[in-house]
Amino acid sequence: MAEGSKALPGALRWSLGDLTVTVLNDGYLQGSLDLVTGIPKAEAGKLQAAGFRAEAPRITLNAFLITGPGRKPVLIDTGMGGFGGETLGRVPAALALTGVRPEEIETILLTHLHPDHAGGLLADAGRAAYPNAEILLHADEAAHWLGDEALTRAPEEAKPYFEGARKAVAPYRDRIRTIRGGEVLPGVTAVPLPGHTPGHTGFRIVSGAKSLMMWTDVVHLPAIQFKQPEAGLVFDVDGDQARATRKRVLDEVASERSFVAGSHLEFPALGFVVRDGAGYSFVPELWVAAQ
């Protein structure tokens, strides 16, 4: 990007049967290989280089908007909001491109309560960014981050994440509905994907013969984790469970040739997974401009 220029909002629509799924790019988190667990740092660096990516990875962040005839707009996650730096917090600008106003959104499906997914719930001065929205959240996720004893039992280094989660949902305290799985809205099914967090949840969106599996944080670093699913992140609450979930999901979507989307797949973040030797590769969906 040219010096002094600002990033343009990122929003891209995909048709899914009678529905439209719009990817809303929130920007990126600047990471390092110190975030990677489960494989040697040198191996992670080689995989980054082989994928034509810088050694210090930039982790893409996306949210998703679901719209369609006869239904209110639904948002999956909200981006980082004001919890991040200048490379983040772009969901509101991307949403504005769609013509959907924040007050029109009546349901927010939260995949989990990490700040890059829930931080955008807040507007300035701690107000609800989506004043008419109900939040749907896995019961185990709510218990882990929001329970009465959650903050006191949290490790000292993790307390800011617990405090941030509680702050993000505070304006919605009377509008949180906990779920465990199954159909949560017409054509939208919650799919528990525990490990990254206890209530980490993906959503399968179905319209007619078309379906899309939004797997949220199964993969954070595409150049590394598709090739080497053993690789995790320091942010995984249960690294072993997250690794097992990643291996299972990658095997399933490759076998089923499922259409997938991810919070941290590189924008516009929709495509397919194929087996590639001992690992996998991601094949982006072809985007064609509407006529």
N, C-alpha and C positions, 0 to 999 in steps of 0.2 A: 504494500500500500504506500502511496506517495506520502512523503512527510507532510504533516499538517492536515491531511485529508481525513474525513470521517467515513467509517464503514456504512454502506447503505443497508437498510433493513433487509433481512432475508426471510422471504415467505414464498413457499412454492406449493401449489395445489396438485393433488392427485385424485382422480376419480376412483371410487371403490363402489361398484354397483350404483345405487341411488345416492350414496353418500359422497362427500368430499372430505378428504383428509388433507389438511394444510400443515406443512412443516414450518415451524416458527423458530428461526435460529436465534439463540440468546447470546452468541459470541463464543468465546473459548476461555478455558483455564490454562495458564501456562504452568506446565508440570516439569518434572525431572525424572530420570530413571530411578531416583531414590524412592519413588512411589511404588515401584514394581516389586512384588513379592513372588516367591515360588520358583523363580528361575534366576540364574546368575545375572548380575547387572550387565556383564559383558555380552551375554547372549541376547538380552533385551536390546542393547545398543546395536548389535548386528542386525536384528530383525527390523529395527527402525530404519537403518541405512538401506537394507534390502527393499524396504517399502518406500524408498525415496522420501523419507521423513527425517527431520532434524533429530539429533540425539536427544535434545530436550523436547519432549512431546508437547504439542498443543492439543488439549482435550476439548473437542467440539461439544457444545451443549445445545440441545433442541427441546422444544415443547411441541405439542400437537393439538390442532383444533379439528373437531369433528362437526360438520354441518350437513344438513340435508332437509328435504321437504317434510314439513309437519313435525319438526323437532327443534328444540332450543339448542343453541351452540353449546358444545361441551369442550372443555379444555383438559388436556392431560398434562399435568405439571405446569409450572409457572416461570421457570428460569430462576436465576440467582437474585433478581431484584437489586436492592441496595446493599446486599451482603458481600458483593464482589467489587472488583476494580473496574477500570475503564474498558476492559475488553469484554465485559459481561453486561447483563441487564437490558438486552435489546428486544425481549419479547414484546413489550408494549408497542414499540415502533413497528415491529413485524405484524402484530395483530391489527394495528390501525390500517395497514395496507389491505386487509381483508374486508374492511367495512363493518366488522363486528365490534361493537362497543363493549367495554368491560362490564357495564351494567346489564347487558343482554345475556351474559353467561350465568346460568343457574346451577351448573354442576361442574365441579373440578375433581377429576380423578387424580389423586396423588399417588404416585408409584412408591414413594417413600419420603422420609422427612429430612434428608440431607439438604443443606442450604441451597445447593444449585438446582433443586427441584421445587422447594417450598418457599424460598426467599422472596420470590415474586408475588407471593400472596399479599405482601405489604406495599402500600403506597407511602407517600410522604407523611411524616408525623404519626406513623404507626396505624394509619387508617387501612381498612380493607380495600385492596386494589380492585376487588370484584364484589361490590357491595351486596349483590343479590344471590351470591353463589353458596351452595351447600358443598361441603367437602366430603368425598368418599375416601376412606383410608382403611387399610387392613387393621384388624383389631390388635394383632401382635405388634404392629408398628406404633399404634397409639399407646399401647401399654409400655413399650420399651422407652419411648422418648417423653411421653406426657404423663405417665403414671405418677402417683403421689410421691413415691420413693425414687423415681428415676434419676433425679438430679443428685440426690445424696449418695446413691450407690455408683454413680458414674466415675470412671477414672479422672483424675484431675485434668489431664491433657485433653480429655474429651468433653469436659463440662461446657465449653463454649458452643459445641454442636447441640447439646441438650438445651442450653439456654436459647440458642437461635431458633430451634424447632418450636419451643414453647412461645417465643415471641411472634413467630410467623403465623401461628394459628390462633393467637389470642383474640383478634377481632371476630373470629368465626366460632368461638367456643360453644355457642348454642346451635351451630349449624354444621356439626361434624357427625357423619354417620359411619360407623365402622362396619366393615364387610370381612368375609373370609374367603370368598370365591363365588363362582357361579355368575349367572347373568345379573348385572347391576343396572343396566339400562337396555332398552330394546336393541339387540344386535351387538351388545358390548358385554363381554365376559371377563371377569377378573381371573387372572392366572397367577397363583402364588409362586414366587421364585425366591425362596429364602436363602440367606447367606450373606449377601452384600449388607443387608440389614435384616432383622427378624421378620418384618412384614413386607419386604420388597416384593412388589406386585407388578406384573405385566398385564396388558389388556389385549384380548383378541377382538377385533372389530369385523363383523360379518354383514354383508349386504348382498342379497341374492346369492350368486355362485362365487362371489369374491370375498376374500378374507385377508386380514393383515394382522400379524402378531407384533405388537409393540412390546419389545422385551426390556425396555428401559436400560438398566445398567449391567446386563449380562456381559457386555463388552465395553470397556472404556477406551482401550488403545488398539484400534483395528490392525495396525501393522504388526503388533506383537501377539495379541490374544487369539486371533484366528489361527495363526500358524502354531502357536504354543498355548493351548487352553489351560495349561498348568499355571500360567502367569496370572497373578491376582494384583490387587492394589492394597496399600496400607489402610485404606478407608473401609475395607471389608470387615464387618463386625465379626463374622465367623468365616475365616478364610477357607477352611476345608469345605464347609457347606457351600460357599459361593463357588468354589472350584467344581464341586460335584454338580451343582445346578448348571453352570456354564457348559460342562461336558455333555450333560443330558440334553440341554436345549439345543446346542449345536448339532448333536446327532439327530435329534428329532426334526429340526427344520431342514437339515440337509436331506434326510430320508424322505420327508414329505414334500420337498421342493416348495416350502412355504414362503410367502411374501412377508418380509420382516421389516421392522423399523426399530431404531434405537436412539436413546437419548444422547449417546456419545458416538454414534456412527457419523462419519463426516457428511456434512450437509450436501444434498438434501436427505440423506439418511434412510433411503428405502431401497430394498433389493433382495437378493437371494444368497443363500449359503450353499457352497458346494464343497465336497471333500477334495483335499489337495494333499496327497501323500499321507503323512501321519496327522496332518492338521486340516485346516479348512481355508477357503478363500471367500471373500465377499464379492458378489457380482451386482453392481448397481443396476437398478431398474432404468430402462430407457425412458427419458422424459421427452415428450413431444408437445409443442405448444398447441393450444386449442386453435382450431380454425375459425 
